[in-house]
Amino acid sequence: MIGILAGAVVLAGFIGLGLLLDSRVASEVPVVVLTLAGAYAAWLVGVIVFGAIRGGNGSQAREP
């Protein structure tokens, strides 16, 4: 759940930045490019946060 929330925050930030640039340059290109980049970044952050919270399974190879 926290991984999804972190990804959503990242995606919203990228879309917000694209909308801010859209008002400055009068073109839709920044919104599209930053939305695509934000989707990838959101997925990546979500996976990293999920993996960090989930952690390892606790079984480590031990030397005899």
N, C-alpha and C positions, 0 to 999 in steps of 0.2 A: 504494500500500500504506500509506503514512504517512497519507494523507488518511482512509482507512478506520479506521486505528488511532486517529487523533485524534477522529473522529466517535464511535467506540465508547467512548472515555474520557468524552466529553461526555454521551453517553446514559447510561452507567453512573452518572455523577455525579447526573444528574437523577433517575434511578430511585432511587438511594440516598437522595437528599433526600426524595423522595416516601414512601419506606418509613419514614424517620425521622419525618416528620410524621404518618404513619399511626399510629405507636405513641403519638403525643401526643394526637391528636384522635379516635381510634376511628372513623374513617370511611375508606372506600376512595377518596373523591374526590381527595385530594391525589396519590395514586399514579397515578390515571388522567390527571389534568390534567398533572402533571409528566412523565409518560411521553410524552404527546402533544407537549408543549412540548420535551421532550428529543429526540424524534425529529426535529423540525424544526431544532432547534439543532445536532444532530449532523450532519444533512445540510448545513446552512449552513457549519459549521466544516470539514467534509470537503471541500466545494467550494473554500472559501477556501484551505485548506492545499494541495490538489491544484494549484490555479492558481498559488499562490506557488512551489511546488517546480518545476512544469513550466515556468513562465516564459513569456516571449514567444518567437516563432519567429525573432527576430533580424532580420527584414526591416522596416525603417522607411522611410517615405516621405522621400526626400531632395529638397531644393530644388535645382534646376539652377543 
